[in-house]
Amino acid sequence: MNKIIISIVLAVILIVGIGKITDIIFYVEKPEKSAYQVANTSTSVSNTSNSSEGSSNTSDSGNILALFASVNAADGEKVFKKCAACHSIAEAGGNKIGPALWGVLGRKAGSLSDYKYSKAMIAHGKPWSFEEMDGFLLKPKDWVKGTKMSYAGLKDAKERAALILYMNKNTNNPLPIN
């Protein structure tokens, strides 16, 4: 039994040792610049900016309010079908995997008493404004670090704007669109 154990340990040491020796012999310096440079691209609706706090980053859609003119709530209803597996938006709709979204705009994040939110969402605690919702829908895991929502996000700014209009329509107190 000892011979087997020693043989295995010796084999592991030999493999790791050969790897270290080859790294020394065939050392390659990393280049200062990446070999593949990506040119800065911009579109008419794309404007990124960074701030020191991840959850207050502005989304790449620029001003979400400007996009409201080019979309409508009916388009948002179609987009919501992606969300319907985990969320309900009906007034009497209950929670599913995710919380019910009736009246979500204007409501404080993580505030439904009958849903178990992640600690990150409760700590986020900001009211859901158009800009907050836009940033969250773009990439939930980056907007609220530690959220339980596993959705990758909506990359299309017009889809996000339409969805936000649809959510604003499904409430007793819609937020004013200025």
Number of C-alpha atoms within 10 A of each C-alpha: 6 7 8 9 10 11 12 12 11 12 12 12 12 12 10 11 12 12 11 11 11 10 11 10 8 8 9 8 6 7 7 6 7 8 7 6 7 7 6 5 6 9 8 7 15 13 13 12 9 10 9 7 8 12 18 15 18 21 24 19 25 18 17 23 15 13 18 18 10 10 17 18 19 13 16 21 18 14 18 21 12 12 16 13 11 15 20 20 21 13 13 9 13 16 17 13 13 18 21 21 22 21 20 24 24 16 16 16 19 21 17 16 7 10 15 15 19 15 13 14 20 17 12 17 13 16 16 18 17 21 20 19 23 26 25 23 24 21 18 22 18 16 23 21 14 13 17 16 17 9 14 12 16 19 13 12 21 20 20 28 29 26 28 28 25 21 22 24 17 19 18 10 12 15 15 6 9 6
